[in-house]
């Protein structure tokens, strides 16, 4: 599985603060979205939306299939955190006049992801699960499910952290940078927690 899609991405991200309507209001909110952004901010938001959707799909599976209560609690926390973040990033992209679903419209360099479609991007993006892995997780039960869920979610979170670190290095938009900081802190903490749970399972 290719986990290199985000490596060193958008080192040459160029400012595009004039894209879309400046300071467009977030849908359903009085909070204005900061207009200034660059190509890295756009790619970060577009790809992280897809990445978060994958985590939520896995988390929802765990709420009904996991046997360990700590795994269920962790899955619920992941969904509760990442769904609002999807809505936030979607509001940025709409305000910037950018498509929410990237596909071949991703701005900047995707460093090896030349798939040009959402399915290809889903499976080559850092830490994203393949269809085969998702099927294996869906078919697993009991402790086997718990162990596989933790292993896959650790990998998924590690990919998200790498994406956020790239945003920290090359992004411009204040809100996107703040979210990247939050992702690095919160998901590293969850990775540590999941490793502890996994170790306790033996």
C-alpha positions as CSV (number, residue, x, y, z in Angstrom):
1,X,0.0,0.0,0.0
2,X,1.4,3.4,-1.0
3,X,1.8,5.7,1.9
4,X,3.9,8.2,0.1
5,X,1.2,10.4,-1.3
6,X,1.7,13.2,1.2
7,X,5.5,13.0,1.5
8,X,7.0,16.4,1.0
9,X,3.9,17.7,-0.6
10,X,3.4,21.2,-1.7
11,X,6.8,22.5,-0.8
12,X,6.2,25.0,-3.6
13,X,2.7,25.9,-2.6
14,X,1.9,29.3,-4.0
15,X,-0.4,31.9,-2.5
16,X,-3.9,32.0,-4.0
17,X,-5.6,34.3,-1.5
18,X,-7.7,35.8,-4.3
19,X,-9.5,32.5,-5.0
20,X,-13.2,32.6,-4.3
21,X,-14.9,35.4,-2.4
22,X,-12.9,37.0,0.3
23,X,-14.0,36.3,3.9
24,X,-17.1,34.4,2.9
25,X,-19.3,33.5,5.8
26,X,-19.4,29.9,6.9
27,X,-22.6,28.3,6.0
28,X,-25.0,28.3,8.9
29,X,-22.5,30.3,11.1
30,X,-21.7,33.9,11.7
31,X,-18.0,33.1,11.7
32,X,-16.2,34.4,8.7
33,X,-13.6,32.2,7.0
34,X,-10.2,33.8,6.5
35,X,-9.7,34.4,2.8
36,X,-5.9,34.2,2.7
37,X,-4.7,30.8,1.8
38,X,-2.3,28.9,-0.5
39,X,-2.4,25.7,-2.5
40,X,-1.1,23.7,0.4
41,X,-4.1,24.8,2.5
42,X,-6.5,23.7,-0.2
43,X,-4.9,20.3,-0.6
44,X,-4.7,19.8,3.2
45,X,-8.4,20.5,3.6
46,X,-9.5,18.5,0.5
47,X,-7.4,15.4,1.4
48,X,-8.1,15.6,5.2
49,X,-11.8,15.6,4.5
50,X,-11.4,12.3,2.7
51,X,-9.1,11.0,5.4
52,X,-11.5,11.9,8.2
53,X,-14.3,10.2,6.4
54,X,-12.3,7.0,6.3
55,X,-11.7,7.3,10.1
56,X,-15.4,7.9,10.8
57,X,-16.4,4.8,8.7
58,X,-14.0,2.7,10.8
59,X,-15.2,4.3,14.0
60,X,-18.9,3.6,13.2
61,X,-18.0,0.0,12.5
62,X,-16.4,-0.2,15.9
63,X,-19.4,1.1,17.8
64,X,-21.4,-2.0,16.8
65,X,-18.6,-4.7,16.3
66,X,-16.0,-4.0,18.9
67,X,-16.0,-6.2,22.0
68,X,-13.7,-4.0,24.2
69,X,-15.4,-1.0,25.8
70,X,-12.3,1.1,25.6
71,X,-12.2,0.5,21.9
72,X,-15.8,1.6,21.6
73,X,-15.2,4.7,23.7
74,X,-12.2,5.6,21.6
75,X,-14.1,5.1,18.3
76,X,-17.0,7.3,19.6
77,X,-14.5,10.0,20.5
78,X,-12.8,9.8,17.1
79,X,-16.2,10.3,15.3
80,X,-17.2,13.1,17.6
81,X,-14.0,15.0,17.0
82,X,-13.6,14.4,13.3
83,X,-17.1,15.1,12.0
84,X,-17.1,18.7,13.1
85,X,-13.6,19.1,11.6
86,X,-15.0,17.8,8.2
87,X,-17.7,20.5,8.4
88,X,-15.1,23.1,9.3
89,X,-12.8,22.2,6.4
90,X,-15.8,22.0,4.0
91,X,-16.7,25.6,4.9
92,X,-13.2,26.8,4.1
93,X,-13.2,25.2,0.7
94,X,-16.6,26.6,-0.1
95,X,-15.5,30.1,1.0
96,X,-12.4,29.8,-1.1
97,X,-14.3,28.7,-4.2
98,X,-12.6,25.3,-4.2
99,X,-14.1,21.9,-4.8
100,X,-14.6,19.9,-1.6
101,X,-13.8,16.6,-3.3
102,X,-10.3,17.0,-4.8
103,X,-9.9,14.3,-7.4
104,X,-7.9,15.7,-10.2
105,X,-8.6,19.2,-9.0
106,X,-6.2,19.0,-6.1
107,X,-4.0,22.1,-6.2
108,X,-0.3,21.7,-5.8
109,X,1.9,18.6,-6.0
110,X,0.5,15.3,-4.7
111,X,4.0,13.8,-4.8
112,X,3.2,10.6,-6.6
113,X,-0.6,10.5,-6.5
114,X,-1.5,10.6,-10.2
115,X,-4.7,8.7,-9.9
116,X,-6.9,11.6,-10.8
117,X,-9.9,10.2,-9.1
118,X,-11.3,9.9,-5.6
119,X,-11.1,6.1,-5.4
120,X,-7.4,6.1,-6.4
121,X,-6.7,9.0,-4.0
122,X,-8.5,7.3,-1.1
123,X,-6.3,4.2,-1.2
124,X,-3.0,5.9,-1.9
125,X,-3.3,8.6,0.7
126,X,-1.2,8.3,3.8
127,X,-2.6,5.8,6.2
128,X,-5.9,5.2,4.3
129,X,-7.2,1.7,4.3
130,X,-7.6,-0.4,1.2
131,X,-11.0,-1.9,0.3
132,X,-9.5,-5.3,1.2
133,X,-8.5,-4.1,4.6
134,X,-11.9,-2.6,5.2
135,X,-13.5,-5.9,4.2
136,X,-11.2,-7.8,6.5
137,X,-12.1,-5.4,9.4
138,X,-15.8,-5.8,8.6
139,X,-15.6,-9.6,8.7
140,X,-13.6,-9.7,11.9
141,X,-15.3,-10.3,15.3
142,X,-14.6,-10.1,19.0
143,X,-11.0,-9.6,20.1
144,X,-9.8,-10.0,16.5
145,X,-11.8,-7.0,15.4
146,X,-10.6,-4.9,18.3
147,X,-6.9,-5.7,17.6
148,X,-7.3,-5.1,13.8
149,X,-9.2,-1.9,14.4
150,X,-6.5,-0.5,16.7
151,X,-3.7,-1.5,14.3
152,X,-5.4,0.1,11.3
153,X,-6.5,3.2,13.2
154,X,-2.9,3.7,14.5
155,X,-1.7,3.6,10.8
156,X,-4.5,5.9,9.8
157,X,-3.8,8.4,12.5
158,X,0.0,8.3,11.7
159,X,-0.9,9.3,8.1
160,X,-3.1,12.1,9.3
161,X,-0.2,13.4,11.5
162,X,2.1,13.4,8.5
163,X,-0.4,15.3,6.5
164,X,-0.9,17.9,9.3
165,X,2.9,18.3,9.7
166,X,3.2,19.1,6.0
167,X,0.5,21.7,6.5
168,X,2.4,23.1,9.4
169,X,5.5,23.5,7.2
170,X,3.9,24.9,4.1
171,X,0.5,26.2,4.8
172,X,-0.6,29.8,5.0
173,X,-4.2,30.0,6.3
174,X,-4.3,30.6,10.1
175,X,-7.4,28.4,10.6
176,X,-5.9,25.6,8.6
177,X,-2.6,25.8,10.5
178,X,-4.5,25.8,13.9
179,X,-6.4,22.7,12.8
180,X,-3.1,21.0,11.7
181,X,-1.6,21.8,15.2
182,X,-4.7,20.3,16.8
183,X,-4.5,17.1,14.6
184,X,-0.8,16.6,15.5
185,X,-1.5,16.9,19.2
186,X,-4.8,15.0,19.5
187,X,-4.0,12.2,17.1
188,X,-0.5,11.5,18.5
189,X,-2.2,11.3,22.0
190,X,-4.8,8.8,20.6
191,X,-2.0,6.8,18.9
192,X,-0.3,6.5,22.3
193,X,-3.6,5.4,23.9
194,X,-4.3,2.8,21.2
195,X,-0.8,1.4,21.5
196,X,-1.4,1.0,25.2
197,X,-4.7,-0.8,24.7
198,X,-3.2,-3.0,22.0
199,X,-0.3,-3.9,24.3
200,X,-2.7,-4.8,27.1
201,X,-4.4,-7.2,24.8
202,X,-1.2,-9.2,24.4
